[in-house]
């Protein structure tokens, strides 16, 4: 069995070497300090300005989003009003045409004895719209374009 004497001797020599190496110079600072330590509890002026700018930026983004939402709502309302104006214009055109027809036929009817000839329709029938026949789609036999002579 071996004794522990040589091992203890090595341990003490290592400890003495470490003490002498560290007593000559302090530990080297390998990593630089990125954030300097504050001397007081108050934040520096640059930090306050940065916080204020961030707050203003967030507030302006909120205003921009609110403005965009209001713009979308207003354009939706304008679209509805334009559609209503288009319908009223179409209705006005139809009523003007009917009025012109009545006025023009009135003179013809008064001049004709016995009321023969053109008459203003007294009742207008609204007929359901008829769907057109379905079209057969063109399917080429071989080529994707029809062949043209001379090419």
C-alpha positions as CSV (number, residue, x, y, z in Angstrom):
1,X,0.0,0.0,0.0
2,X,1.2,3.4,-0.9
3,X,1.4,6.4,1.4
4,X,-0.3,9.7,0.9
5,X,2.8,11.7,1.6
6,X,3.9,12.4,-2.0
7,X,0.4,13.4,-3.0
8,X,0.1,15.9,-0.2
9,X,3.5,17.3,-1.0
10,X,2.3,17.9,-4.6
11,X,-0.9,19.6,-3.4
12,X,0.9,22.0,-1.2
13,X,3.4,22.9,-3.9
14,X,0.5,23.6,-6.3
15,X,-1.2,25.8,-3.8
16,X,2.0,27.8,-3.1
17,X,2.5,28.3,-6.8
18,X,-1.0,29.6,-7.3
19,X,-0.6,32.0,-4.3
20,X,2.6,33.4,-5.7
21,X,1.2,33.8,-9.2
22,X,-1.9,35.6,-8.0
23,X,-0.2,37.8,-5.5
24,X,2.0,39.4,-8.3
25,X,-1.0,40.5,-10.5
26,X,-4.8,40.6,-10.0
27,X,-7.1,38.4,-12.1
28,X,-7.2,39.6,-15.7
29,X,-10.6,40.8,-16.8
30,X,-11.3,38.8,-20.0
31,X,-14.9,40.0,-20.8
32,X,-15.5,43.8,-21.0
33,X,-18.3,45.3,-19.0
34,X,-21.0,46.3,-21.6
35,X,-23.3,48.1,-19.2
36,X,-21.5,50.4,-16.8
37,X,-22.6,50.4,-13.2
38,X,-24.7,53.4,-12.2
39,X,-23.6,55.6,-9.3
40,X,-27.1,56.6,-8.4
41,X,-30.6,55.2,-8.7
42,X,-31.7,57.8,-11.3
43,X,-31.6,56.8,-15.0
44,X,-29.3,58.7,-17.2
45,X,-30.7,61.3,-19.6
46,X,-30.0,59.1,-22.7
47,X,-32.1,56.3,-21.2
48,X,-35.0,58.7,-20.4
49,X,-34.9,60.1,-24.0
50,X,-34.9,56.5,-25.4
51,X,-37.9,55.5,-23.3
52,X,-39.8,58.7,-24.3
53,X,-39.0,58.1,-28.0
54,X,-40.2,54.5,-27.7
55,X,-43.4,55.6,-26.1
56,X,-44.0,58.2,-28.8
57,X,-43.3,55.6,-31.5
58,X,-45.9,53.2,-30.0
59,X,-48.4,56.0,-29.7
60,X,-47.9,57.1,-33.3
61,X,-48.3,53.5,-34.5
62,X,-51.6,53.3,-32.6
63,X,-52.8,56.6,-34.2
64,X,-51.8,55.3,-37.6
65,X,-53.7,52.0,-37.1
66,X,-56.7,54.0,-35.8
67,X,-56.5,56.3,-38.8
68,X,-56.4,53.4,-41.2
69,X,-59.5,51.8,-39.6
70,X,-61.4,55.1,-39.9
71,X,-60.3,55.4,-43.5
72,X,-61.5,52.0,-44.4
73,X,-64.9,52.7,-42.6
74,X,-65.2,56.0,-44.5
75,X,-64.4,54.5,-47.9
76,X,-67.0,51.7,-47.2
77,X,-69.6,54.4,-46.5
78,X,-68.6,56.3,-49.6
79,X,-68.9,53.1,-51.7
80,X,-72.4,52.6,-50.4
81,X,-73.4,56.2,-51.2
82,X,-71.9,55.9,-54.7
83,X,-73.9,52.7,-55.3
84,X,-77.1,54.4,-54.0
85,X,-76.4,57.5,-56.3
86,X,-75.9,55.1,-59.3
87,X,-79.2,53.4,-58.6
88,X,-81.0,56.8,-58.2
89,X,-79.5,58.0,-61.4
90,X,-80.7,54.8,-63.2
91,X,-84.1,55.3,-61.7
92,X,-84.1,59.0,-62.7
93,X,-83.2,58.0,-66.3
94,X,-86.0,55.5,-66.5
95,X,-88.5,58.0,-65.1
96,X,-87.3,60.7,-67.5
97,X,-87.8,58.3,-70.4
98,X,-91.3,57.4,-69.3
99,X,-92.2,61.1,-68.9
100,X,-90.8,61.9,-72.4
101,X,-92.8,59.0,-73.8
102,X,-96.0,60.1,-72.1
103,X,-95.5,63.7,-73.3
104,X,-94.7,62.7,-76.9
105,X,-97.6,60.2,-77.1
106,X,-100.0,62.7,-75.6
107,X,-99.7,65.0,-78.6
108,X,-100.2,62.1,-81.0
109,X,-103.2,60.8,-79.3
110,X,-104.9,64.2,-79.1
111,X,-104.4,64.7,-82.8
112,X,-105.9,61.4,-83.9
113,X,-109.7,61.1,-84.0
114,X,-111.0,57.9,-82.6
115,X,-107.8,57.1,-80.7
116,X,-106.2,54.8,-83.3
117,X,-102.4,54.4,-83.4
118,X,-99.8,54.6,-80.7
119,X,-100.9,54.3,-77.1
120,X,-99.1,54.7,-73.9
121,X,-99.1,51.4,-72.1
122,X,-101.3,51.6,-69.0
123,X,-99.7,48.7,-67.2
124,X,-96.1,47.5,-67.3
125,X,-95.4,43.9,-66.7
126,X,-92.2,42.9,-65.0
127,X,-91.0,39.6,-66.5
128,X,-88.6,37.3,-64.8
129,X,-85.1,37.4,-66.4
130,X,-84.4,34.4,-68.7
131,X,-81.0,32.8,-68.4
132,X,-79.1,32.5,-71.7
133,X,-78.3,29.1,-73.1
134,X,-75.0,27.7,-71.8
135,X,-72.1,28.1,-74.2
136,X,-70.1,25.1,-75.2
137,X,-66.5,25.7,-74.5
138,X,-63.9,25.3,-77.3
139,X,-61.6,22.4,-76.8
140,X,-58.8,22.1,-79.3
141,X,-58.1,18.7,-80.7
142,X,-54.4,18.7,-80.9
143,X,-52.8,22.2,-80.6
144,X,-53.3,24.8,-78.0
145,X,-53.8,27.5,-80.7
146,X,-55.6,27.2,-84.0
147,X,-53.2,26.8,-86.9
148,X,-53.1,29.8,-89.2
149,X,-52.1,29.6,-92.9
150,X,-48.8,31.2,-93.7
151,X,-47.1,30.8,-90.4
